[in-house]
Amino acid sequence: MTDRCNFRCTYCMPREIFGPDHAFLPRPEVLTFEEITRVARLICGLGVHKIRLTGGEPLLRKQIERLVSQLAAIPGVDMTLTTNGALLARKAQALRDAGLQRITVSLDALDDPTFKRMNDADYSVAQVLEGIDAALQAGLAPVKVNAVIQRHVNEHAVLALARHFRGTGVILRFIEFMDVGATNGWRMEDVVSAREMLQQLQSHWALDPVDPNYAGEVATRYRFRDGAGEIGLISSVTQPFCRSCSRLRLSTDGHLYTCLFAGTGQDIKTPLRAGMDDDALMQIVVRHWQQRNDRYSETRSEATQTLRRVEMSYIGG
């Protein structure tokens, strides 16, 4: 929805790169709601039925409820949104009324010192928790909470988050620290593996594996044996799932990407604004998808880490 964000998370938009002088996309370069809806409608016509709105921070996009309403009118669409949660308390009910079905909130720790050190902005955990409560009250269910875990930064948050959200109906998911983009200072030694996180959790609670909800689901699911809910582990670094990936990303500036770690995308904004008809636009999408050969996480090495990669703030998580 936008390349702008009110957080400066160290693993996504570090302040030393995305500081006061950073040049965000000029408004004319950003896709309009009508353009986004047209592309989404075409792609859904090819068999896609899940749409996720991301950023940057999507709730910074003015009148985002209007876009939600337009996308909700596409037959058979299942729509969700990923947010840092800081603005969610005031937006949750309007989003639900516009047709949003579910929501995912990023929350990397429950203690303010760790949380603020990671988001590098003056937002508190309480503000995000207030947004989660508002989402639950609005019926944006199930609410999912994503936590990126980094070694020597927020490893302690694994158990704290699990304790907090057990029994609430919120689905908690832990994500390995990834080398998305080229500005977050990623090192393999800073990755806490999904296996390590699972071991932490299993040292306190009995967990049973759960079958995927659908083919290509990125989270490995587990259920608390005592019935207190579900957690997921996303292990794109240590256990890549490139071969089963079925995600296509539309960037803020109108490019299609077939991988979170891609360096270049397919421009669809130029033909869209030049008046190309639907059939021709669909052929661009089809060709781009059929030519995909992304295997970054499977081939990750010192050599691949020097390749240019689009920043997460342009194409979402």
N, C-alpha and C positions, 0 to 999 in steps of 0.2 A: 504494500500500500504506500509505503514511503521509505526513504533511506534515512530519515531522521529518527532520533531517539532521545528521550529525556534521561536515560541512563548512559553510563560509559563503562559497561562491563569489561573487565580486563581481558576476557577471552573472546570478545566480539568487537567492541569499539573502544580500544584503549585511548585514554584522553590525550596521551602524547602524540597520537596520530589524528584523532578526531577532536581536536581542540577548538578554541574560539575562532580560529582562522580557517577551519576546514570548509571547503567549498562543497556544499550539498547540491543536489541536482536542482537546476532552475525549474520553476513551476511548469513552463511549456514542455519540458522534456519528460515530465511524469505523466503516465497514462491517466486519462480521465476515467470516471466511473463507467461511462458508457462504453469506452474502449475495452476496459477490463471485462465488462459484462458480455460484450460481443465475443471476445476471445474465449471466455469461459463457456459460453453457450455452444460455440463451435467444438471445443474440446470435449464437452459433455456429449455432444453428438457422436463422438468417436468411441464412447464407452466409459469415459471418466464419470464417476458419480460422487467423488469426495473432493471438496474444495476447502482449503485452509487459508485464511487470511493472516498474513504475517507482516513484518517490517524488517529493519527498524522497529519502531513501536506503532502498530496500526491504529491505536486509539488517538494518536496525534493527528491523524488525517481528519480534517473537518467533515462533518456530516457523514461519517462512515456508516451510520444507520441507513442512509439512503442507498449506499452500495449493497449493504446486506439485504435490503428489501428487493433490489433488482436481481441479485443472485438467487435469492430464495424463490423467485418466480420461475426459475429453470426447473422443468419437471424432473423429479427423482433425485435432486441434489441433496447431499448430506454436507452441511457446512459447519465449520468450526473456526476458531480464531485463537492465535497465540499472542499473549501479551505479558508485559512485565508486571501488570497488576496495579500499578500506581494510580491509574485513572479509572480503574474498573468499577469502584464503588458507585461512582456517579453515572456510569454508562451501562451497567449490566442489564437493568430492566429495559432500557430503550433498545438494546441489541436483541434481547429476547423478543420484544414486541415486533421488531423488524423482521424476525425470522431466523436469527441465529439459533442453532440447536445445542452446541456444546462449546466449551472453552478450555484452553490450556494456559496455565499461569506459570511463569518462570520464578522460582524461589530457591536460591542456592544455600541458604542458611536461616536459622531461626534466631540467632543472636545478632543484634545490631552491629557490633564491631566487625564481625566477619562479613555480614551482608553489605555494609557500607564500603568496606574495603574492596569487595568484589564488584559492586555496581558503581563505585566511585562517584556517587551522587548523594544528595541529602534527602534520601527517602528511607523510611523506616520499615522494618518487618511488619509492624502493626498496620501500616497503610495497605500493604499487599494482602495481609490476612483479612482486612476489612473488605477488600475487593473480592476475595474468594468467598467470604460469607454472603456478599451481595449476589454473587453469581449463583450460589446454591439456592438462595431465597427466590431468585428470578426463574429458577428451573432450568438453568444451563447445565444440564446433567448428562453424563457424568463430568464433573470437573476433574481435570488432570493437572498435576503439579510436576513440573520438570526441574530437576536439580543437576547442574553440571558440577562434577566433583573433581577437584584438583589436589594432588598430593601436597602436603604441608600448608594447605590453604583452608580447606573446609571438609577434610575427611571426617571430622567429628560430627558433621551435619547429617551423615547417613542415618545414624541411630536416632538422633534428635528429631529429624523430620519424620521418620517411621513412627516413633512414639506419638508424635503430635497428630498425625493424620489417620492412625489406626482407628477404625470404628466410626469415621466421619462420613464415609461414602466417597471421599476424594481418592482418586487413583494416583499414587505417587510413582514417578519414574526417575531413575538415576541414569545420567548420561556420562559416558567417558569424555574427558577433555579432548577436543578434536583440533586438528590443524586447519581449520577453515580460514580462508584468506591468507594473508601474509604479514599480519601486523600484531598477532597476539602472543608472540614469543614462545610458541609451542615447542615443547621438548618431550620426547617419549618418557623420560624419567619422571615427568610431572603427571603422567596418566595413572589414575587409580583404576585398575581393570574391573570389569563387571564381575569377574570371579571373586576378586577381593571384596567387593561390596556385598556380594551374596554371602560370603563367609561371615562378614560382620553381622548381617541380618540373621543368618541361621544360628549364630551363637546366642541369640536372644529369643528367637521365635521359630516355631516349626513352620516350614513353607512347603507347599506342594506346587509342582509345575502346572500350568494351565495352557491348553491348546490356543494357538493364535486365533484371533477374531476373524482374520482374513489372510489370504495369500499375500506375502510381501510385507506383513506387519513388522515394523523395525524393532519393537520392544519384545524381549523374552519375558513372558508373564509368569508370576507366581501368586498364589493365594495363601493368606494366613490360615493355617489349619483350624484355628479357633473361630473362623468366620468373621474376623475383624477387617476384612477388605483385601485389596489386591495391590501389588507393586509390579513395576516393570524395570528391566535393565536394558539399556541401549548401548551396544558394544561395537560401534562401527570401527574402532581402532584395533581391538584385539581379536574380534570375531566378525570380520566384514561380511556384509550381506549384499554386496554389489549385484550378484547374479539374480537375486529375487526382487531387486528394487523396481518399483513401478511408479516413481514420482517424476513429475514434470513441473518445473518452476517457471513462473512468469515474473520477471523482475520489474522493479519500479519504473525503469526506463524502457520497458517493452521488448525485452529479449527473453527467449526461451532457453532454459538450461535443463539438462538431463542429469546433472550431478551437483551435489552441494559443493564439491571440490573442483568444479569446472573452471577453466580459464577463460573461455569464450562462449558466447551464446548465439542463438539464431535471432536476428533482428526481425520482429514481426510488426513493430510500430510503424516503420517506414511504409511498407505496402498497405498497412491498415489505413494510414492517413492519406495515402495516395489514391484511395478509393477502390482498392482491389475487392473483387466480389468474394462471397463466402466460400465458394468451391475452391478458388485459387488459394485462399488463405488456409483452408483445410489441408491442401496438398503440401504447403510449407510445413505445417505441423507434422503431417504424416512422414514426410521425407526426413525431417529432423529426428523424429523418434526412431525410425527404421535404421538410421545411420549411427545410432548411439552405440558406443563401445566403452563406456566409462567403467573403469575398474580401479580407481585411485586407491581406495582403502585396501584392496587386495595386493596392489603393487607398491605400496608405500615404502619409500627408501630415502636415503639422503639425496639421491638424484631427483626423485619426484618432488621432494619438499622445496626444491629451488624453482619449480615451475610456477608461473603466474597463476593465481587463483582468485576468483571473484570474492569480495568480502561478504560475510554473512549478512550484513546490514542491507545489501542490495537484493538478496534472494531469499531471505528468511532462513530459519533453522531446519 
